[in-house]
Amino acid sequence: MAKQQKTFMKHIMTGISYMIPIVVAGGILGALAKAFGGWNIGSAIEAGATPFSNLNPFTWVGFWWGVNKLSSYAMDFAVAVMTAGAAYSIAGRPGIVPGMVIGYCSAQSKAGFLGGLLMAFIIGAVVNWMKGWKLPKWCEGLKPVMIIPVCSTFLCGMIFLCIFSIPLAWIMDVFQQWIISLNGGAKAVIGGVIGACMGFDMGGPVNKTASMAANALGADGINGPMCAKIIGGMTPPIGLFIATMLKKEKFTKTERETAKTALPMGLCFITEGVLPFAAADPARFIPCSMLGSAVAGAIAVGAGCESVAGHGGIFVVPMMVNPLMFMVALVIGSAVTGVVYAIVKKTTADDDVTEEEDIDIDLDIDIA
């Protein structure tokens, strides 16, 4: 059982390790674009025949709009890269194609990280099953480059579209409407709920649904929930860093280094930096993450903080209403996550952590 659990975690961590760099690149580029180009830089240039038809990258606005576009595309493919990485860990090279395609579908359908991770294991099982197919000798050479990619993408894609996407979309829509309905009550309540949702699955369906609810309210001129959205995503990585500072002896060297990387990511509103901890220790870290984000969101929105920007992290704080109180809420929420997780965290021995080996992937294809 322990060996199976380690193998299971290895596949998850491999997928996350492939995803983190693209999230870091996309998140930081987006934060810089909004810091220098303005919070609404994404809508500064209208699309023509293509999104880039009216772009002049040699102007200030055009340059930062282009940087923001790079950020958007990077974030769009983050779940796809994670799904492909986990599927590759399970089934080898043939898992990459269905993983990329179905992972992207998961992101677009708002199933997000959790949907992509679930599909990675389904893809891995299907691809491993297909590897055992006995085919005529003349088409054996086609199996890895055509038969398995096409059949696995079709079969797993239909599993996702027919079984998971429709009920997930319905559940998330109901959930979103419930969050929006809370806006008629106390401001701190909706701030706390959105904050807790942002800290729950770090880019997954609950996180994305809360984010869309905040966006919907922002479109109606109600900008307080935007602050809860931003602060709820910033708190978990900062809180994690605080926990490693308070109880260094409970964390391995690798975990401490990961937390150091998560800190600037959190300041840039990139919650995904804590995914390795959420995956390895969900029963302890996720409640701590939700608690700190809920506290931060409740304080910020209850104190009257508002934001017209939906992204940008620390770079858009000066544009907010009551930015000083936003920072106070961020410090308090992060401290809550950090202190509580430092207390409940189980000490991890260095030999309990399996480091991923660098794998040299040979992509040469011999065509007879």
QUIFENSUL-V125699 format. One record per backbone hydrogen bond with DSSP energy under -1.0 kcal/mol. CO is the residue of the C=O (numbers start at 0). NH is the residue of the N-H. If there is no record, write none. Layout:
# QUIFENSUL-V125699
co=CO nh=NH
co=CO nh=NH
This chain:
# QUIFENSUL-V125699
co=0 nh=4
co=1 nh=5
co=2 nh=6
co=3 nh=7
co=4 nh=8
co=5 nh=9
co=6 nh=10
co=7 nh=11
co=8 nh=12
co=9 nh=13
co=10 nh=14
co=11 nh=15
co=12 nh=16
co=13 nh=17
co=14 nh=18
co=15 nh=19
co=18 nh=22
co=19 nh=23
co=20 nh=24
co=21 nh=25
co=22 nh=26
co=23 nh=27
co=24 nh=28
co=25 nh=29
co=26 nh=30
co=27 nh=31
co=28 nh=32
co=29 nh=33
co=30 nh=34
co=31 nh=35
co=32 nh=36
co=37 nh=40
co=39 nh=42
co=40 nh=43
co=49 nh=47
co=49 nh=52
co=51 nh=54
co=55 nh=58
co=58 nh=62
co=59 nh=63
co=60 nh=64
co=61 nh=65
co=62 nh=66
co=63 nh=67
co=64 nh=68
co=65 nh=69
co=66 nh=70
co=67 nh=71
co=68 nh=72
co=69 nh=73
co=70 nh=74
co=71 nh=75
co=72 nh=76
co=76 nh=80
co=77 nh=81
co=78 nh=82
co=79 nh=83
co=80 nh=84
co=81 nh=85
co=82 nh=86
co=83 nh=87
co=84 nh=88
co=85 nh=89
co=86 nh=90
co=87 nh=91
co=91 nh=94
co=92 nh=95
co=94 nh=98
co=95 nh=99
co=96 nh=100
co=97 nh=101
co=98 nh=102
co=99 nh=103
co=100 nh=104
co=101 nh=105
co=102 nh=106
co=103 nh=107
co=104 nh=108
co=105 nh=110
co=105 nh=111
co=106 nh=109
co=110 nh=114
co=111 nh=115
co=112 nh=116
co=113 nh=117
co=114 nh=118
co=115 nh=119
co=116 nh=120
co=117 nh=121
co=118 nh=122
co=119 nh=123
co=120 nh=124
co=121 nh=125
co=122 nh=126
co=123 nh=127
co=124 nh=128
co=125 nh=129
co=126 nh=130
co=129 nh=132
co=135 nh=138
co=141 nh=145
co=141 nh=146
co=142 nh=147
co=145 nh=149
co=146 nh=150
co=147 nh=151
co=148 nh=152
co=149 nh=153
co=150 nh=154
co=151 nh=155
co=152 nh=156
co=153 nh=157
co=154 nh=158
co=155 nh=159
co=156 nh=160
co=157 nh=161
co=158 nh=162
co=159 nh=163
co=159 nh=164
co=163 nh=167
co=164 nh=168
co=165 nh=169
co=166 nh=170
co=167 nh=171
co=168 nh=172
co=169 nh=173
co=170 nh=174
co=171 nh=175
co=172 nh=176
co=173 nh=177
co=174 nh=178
co=175 nh=179
co=176 nh=180
co=179 nh=182
co=180 nh=183
co=181 nh=184
co=185 nh=189
co=186 nh=190
co=187 nh=191
co=188 nh=192
co=189 nh=193
co=190 nh=194
co=191 nh=195
co=192 nh=196
co=193 nh=197
co=194 nh=198
co=196 nh=199
co=203 nh=207
co=204 nh=208
co=205 nh=209
co=206 nh=210
co=207 nh=211
co=208 nh=212
co=209 nh=213
co=210 nh=214
co=211 nh=215
co=212 nh=216
co=213 nh=217
co=214 nh=218
co=216 nh=221
co=217 nh=220
co=222 nh=306
co=223 nh=226
co=223 nh=227
co=224 nh=228
co=225 nh=229
co=226 nh=230
co=227 nh=231
co=228 nh=232
co=229 nh=233
co=230 nh=234
co=233 nh=237
co=234 nh=238
co=235 nh=239
co=236 nh=240
co=237 nh=241
co=238 nh=242
co=239 nh=243
co=240 nh=244
co=241 nh=245
co=242 nh=246
co=246 nh=249
co=247 nh=250
co=249 nh=347
co=251 nh=255
co=252 nh=256
co=253 nh=257
co=254 nh=258
co=255 nh=259
co=256 nh=260
co=257 nh=261
co=258 nh=262
co=260 nh=264
co=261 nh=265
co=262 nh=266
co=263 nh=267
co=264 nh=269
co=265 nh=268
co=266 nh=313
co=270 nh=273
co=271 nh=274
co=273 nh=277
co=274 nh=278
co=275 nh=279
co=276 nh=280
co=280 nh=284
co=281 nh=285
co=283 nh=287
co=284 nh=288
co=285 nh=289
co=286 nh=290
co=287 nh=291
co=288 nh=292
co=289 nh=293
co=290 nh=294
co=291 nh=295
co=292 nh=296
co=293 nh=297
co=294 nh=298
co=295 nh=299
co=296 nh=300
co=297 nh=301
co=298 nh=302
co=299 nh=304
co=300 nh=303
co=305 nh=320
co=311 nh=314
co=312 nh=315
co=315 nh=318
co=316 nh=319
co=320 nh=305
co=321 nh=325
co=322 nh=326
co=323 nh=327
co=324 nh=328
co=325 nh=329
co=326 nh=330
co=327 nh=331
co=328 nh=332
co=329 nh=333
co=330 nh=334
co=331 nh=335
co=332 nh=336
co=333 nh=337
co=334 nh=338
co=335 nh=339
co=336 nh=340
co=337 nh=341
co=338 nh=342
co=339 nh=343
co=340 nh=344
co=348 nh=351
co=349 nh=352
